[in-house]
Amino acid sequence: MKLTLNIEPKPQSRPRLAVVRGRASAYERNDMRLWRKQCALLVRNQWKGKKYDTALKVKATFYIKPTKQLLNTKYKRPMLEAETIPVATLPDTDNYIKSLFDSISDAGCVWTDDGRVSEIWAKKVYSLNPRIEVEIEELHE
């Protein structure tokens, strides 16, 4: 099943720590929590398949908003429109995957746990239309 999530990709942020009544507590930043809720809602609205509880293969493409410098380079414009320029800078691809998988788990309709994912193929490319495209396929033994 293929999903197109029209949301700008966001990497998973590091957990923040606070001390409350003498106890350390970890929490997630508000902007990250809101992004995950919005992404989970998009997943719930598009998902028409069954809830998987077997091994899965996931193919994810993260379309990242280009930098201003890249936008102002005329000869790169056709490559931007064709979405063929790979992103070779921070944040890491695995941080994008983590935020996506956590959002899908939060949606509660695709898999019982992201530990079900046994194969991952992911890439990040620059695009004038930021979004996330995900393909989820059941692996048969």
Backbone torsions as a table, in degrees:
resi	resn	phi	psi	omega
1	MET	NA	137.7	-177.9
2	LYS	-111.6	135.1	177.6
3	LEU	-122.0	140.0	171.4
4	THR	-117.9	111.2	-177.9
5	LEU	-99.4	108.5	-178.5
6	ASN	-80.9	73.6	179.3
7	ILE	-147.0	141.8	179.5
8	GLU	-67.9	126.1	-179.2
9	PRO	-57.1	142.7	-179.8
10	LYS	-136.0	128.1	178.7
11	PRO	-73.4	152.1	177.2
12	GLN	-64.5	129.7	179.3
13	SER	-84.6	161.2	176.7
14	ARG	-72.6	144.7	177.1
15	PRO	-66.9	144.4	177.8
16	ARG	-97.8	152.2	-179.5
17	LEU	-118.0	143.7	176.6
18	ALA	-141.8	153.7	176.2
19	VAL	-108.2	119.0	-179.8
20	VAL	-122.9	120.5	-179.0
21	ARG	51.9	41.3	176.1
22	GLY	80.2	4.3	179.8
23	ARG	-117.7	136.7	177.1
24	ALA	-74.8	138.8	-179.4
25	SER	-137.8	135.5	177.6
26	ALA	-97.8	142.8	177.8
27	TYR	-147.0	164.7	-179.3
28	GLU	-104.3	144.2	179.3
29	ARG	-62.5	149.4	-176.8
30	ASN	-60.1	-42.0	-178.1
31	ASP	-63.1	-35.7	178.3
32	MET	-70.4	-41.1	178.8
33	ARG	-63.4	-41.7	178.5
34	LEU	-66.4	-40.5	178.6
35	TRP	-61.4	-44.9	-179.4
36	ARG	-62.9	-39.4	177.7
37	LYS	-63.2	-43.8	-179.5
38	GLN	-65.8	-42.0	178.9
39	CYS	-65.1	-42.4	178.4
40	ALA	-61.8	-38.8	177.8
41	LEU	-63.4	-42.0	177.6
42	LEU	-62.1	-40.5	178.5
43	VAL	-63.8	-48.4	-180.0
44	ARG	-59.2	-39.4	-178.5
45	ASN	-69.4	-27.6	-176.7
46	GLN	-98.7	-23.6	-172.8
47	TRP	-71.3	122.7	179.4
48	LYS	-119.7	-0.3	-177.0
49	GLY	-90.6	-170.9	179.5
50	LYS	-87.0	168.1	176.4
51	LYS	-86.9	120.5	-175.9
52	TYR	-82.2	142.8	171.7
53	ASP	-135.3	25.4	177.2
54	THR	-122.2	-178.4	179.1
55	ALA	-65.3	141.2	-176.2
56	LEU	-128.5	155.0	172.6
57	LYS	-116.8	130.0	-179.0
58	VAL	-123.5	131.4	174.8
59	LYS	-116.5	119.7	-176.9
60	ALA	-127.2	134.2	174.7
61	THR	-121.6	124.6	-179.9
62	PHE	-104.4	116.1	179.3
63	TYR	-95.9	110.5	-171.6
64	ILE	-100.4	141.1	177.1
65	LYS	-63.5	130.5	-178.0
66	PRO	-71.0	157.1	177.1
67	THR	-71.4	161.9	178.8
68	LYS	-62.2	-38.5	179.3
69	GLN	-62.0	-41.7	179.1
70	LEU	-67.6	-38.4	178.5
71	LEU	-64.6	-32.5	-177.1
72	ASN	-87.2	1.5	178.1
73	THR	-94.3	109.0	-172.7
74	LYS	-60.9	-43.0	-174.7
75	TYR	-72.1	-13.9	177.6
76	LYS	-90.4	-10.5	-177.2
77	ARG	-56.3	-46.1	178.6
78	PRO	-61.8	-35.1	178.4
79	MET	-69.6	-34.6	176.2
80	LEU	-64.6	-43.8	-179.8
81	GLU	-66.7	-32.0	178.9
82	ALA	-84.7	-6.2	179.2
83	GLU	56.4	51.8	-178.0
84	THR	-116.6	2.2	-179.1
85	ILE	-92.4	114.2	179.1
86	PRO	-72.6	149.2	177.1
87	VAL	-92.4	118.7	-177.7
88	ALA	-117.2	32.2	-179.2
89	THR	-125.9	173.6	174.9
90	LEU	-67.2	155.0	0.1
91	PRO	-76.2	160.7	-177.9
92	ASP	-67.2	150.9	178.9
93	THR	-60.4	-37.0	-178.3
94	ASP	-65.1	-26.2	176.2
95	ASN	-71.8	-34.7	174.7
96	TYR	-66.6	-42.1	179.4
97	ILE	-61.5	-44.7	-178.6
98	LYS	-58.9	-46.4	-179.6
99	SER	-65.8	-37.6	178.4
100	LEU	-65.7	-48.8	-178.5
101	PHE	-63.0	-40.3	177.3
102	ASP	-63.2	-38.2	178.3
103	SER	-66.6	-41.5	178.8
104	ILE	-65.1	-39.8	176.9
105	SER	-63.5	-40.4	177.8
106	ASP	-62.0	-33.6	-179.7
107	ALA	-63.0	-34.2	174.6
108	GLY	74.2	11.3	-176.3
109	CYS	-119.3	-7.4	-174.3
110	VAL	-101.2	-52.0	179.6
111	TRP	-141.5	162.7	179.9
112	THR	-75.4	-31.3	179.2
113	ASP	-162.2	146.7	-179.0
114	ASP	-70.2	-5.6	172.1
115	GLY	-66.3	-15.0	177.7
116	ARG	-68.9	-20.4	-177.2
117	VAL	-74.5	118.3	-176.6
118	SER	-107.0	-26.1	177.3
119	GLU	-128.8	136.0	178.7
120	ILE	-132.0	133.7	171.0
121	TRP	-128.4	122.7	-177.1
122	ALA	-142.2	149.9	173.7
123	LYS	-149.6	159.2	175.3
124	LYS	-129.3	130.9	-179.0
125	VAL	-133.6	155.3	176.1
126	TYR	-76.8	143.7	-180.0
127	SER	-153.0	147.9	174.5
128	LEU	-77.9	-11.7	179.5
129	ASN	-121.9	82.3	-177.7
130	PRO	-60.4	134.3	-179.8
131	ARG	-170.9	178.5	175.7
132	ILE	-129.0	129.9	174.1
133	GLU	-113.6	129.4	-176.0
134	VAL	-129.9	133.2	172.5
135	GLU	-117.6	128.7	-179.4
136	ILE	-120.5	126.9	-176.7
137	GLU	-132.9	138.2	179.3
138	GLU	-80.3	134.1	176.5
139	LEU	-94.0	132.1	179.5
140	HIS	-101.9	139.2	-177.2
141	GLU	-77.2	NA	NA
